Amino acid sequence: MADRSSAALTKGSRFQVSKGLLTVLVSTVVLFALSAAIAPSSVASTTMQSMFPFAALLAIAGLGQMLVIQQAGIDLSVSGSVSLAAVIVTAYPTGDNSKLLPALLMAFGVAIAIGALNGFLIGFLKLNPIIATLGTNSLLYGMVMEISQGIPRKTTSNLETIVTSNTFGVPNSVYFAAATLLVVIFFLRKTVAGRRFESIGASPSVAKVAGLRVKTHQGLAYVWAQILYTLTGVLIAGVISNPNGFMGEAYLLPSVAVVVLGGTSLLGGRGLPTATVLAAVFLSQLDQFVLALGVNFAVRTLVQAVALAIGVAIYTVDWSRVRSVIRKLLLTTSHRENQASLPSA
């Protein structure tokens, strides 16, 4: 009986992965086809060369958010973390390549500290993730203003060269995203800690009974997320030569949207990293498509919100039950019409 249950669970998980990946893959193909037909400039070679680096950055931030969402949480400190990392690696070196490595160590050190703080507040003190990470985000922006003094600094030439150069015709930032994806997949699928991580996210109460360290895994999710947000901020500092202290604001809603569009449940459990990365490409191209149509920034933000709502509806609404309710309503209406059409005695 246990073997049958395990087989059923595995089958369900595989179906979930296939459904999430297939849905976002088909959506991306359709979007590129529409872009080519309606707004050809949005799929031009130069546009793609500028779009893919930002899609890669969104993918990395999205993978960080996915790890948190797998534990049924949410991290609203992503914008402050990305901004702080970009400020640290530009304000501290001030263009001096010899100071880049210490700046990177400082940025990732801060990321680990902030992630540990979030993990302690949420995993151990059981604070609401929204409240806790919003408070942390305010702290991060305070640090941003203290370090930058509101003045953008130019990035170092080494960082700019590493991030913006192409290798075999592909932007290096894409390789960073691909490497991050492989590391996340390996951790979640090939390690004992990764499988425990997903089990805890799916059912913390059962995992606790099984003797797993629920609080520790939930807290570490925020640490790993902060590391990936910081990597995003560092890469932004390479892509944009003079990043300001608010570069991370563009990643708050999209980082959640790509996770949802990729099929990872907001209730926690199994994560879909490949689908999350593909969703980042979809959302980035959607932004390019809308931009090519000449709409303003407010409409572009609204489109992202609509995409998020559609993603939530696709993966959380029980559509079989909805169809059943609609069918019953139609049958009831048809029956009443037939009764009304019968001649009275």
Secondary structure, DSSP 8 states (H G I E B T S, - for coil): -HHHHHHHHHHHHHHHHHHHHHHHHHHHHHHHHHHHHH-GGGGSHHHHHHHHHHHHHHHHHHHHHHHHHTTT---TTHHHHHHHHHHHHHHTTTT-GGGHHHHHHHHHHHHHHHHHHHHIIIIIS---HHHHHHHHHHHHHHHHHHHHTT------HHHHHHHH-EETTEEHHHHHHHHHHHHHHHHHHHSHHHHHHHHHHH-HHHHHHTT--HHHHHHHHHHHHHHHHHHHHHHHHHHSSS--TTGGGGGHHHHHHHHHHTT--TT-S---HHHHHHHHHHHHHHHHHHHHTT--HHHHHHHHHHHHHHHHHHHHS-HHHHHHHHHHHHHHHHHHHHHHHS---
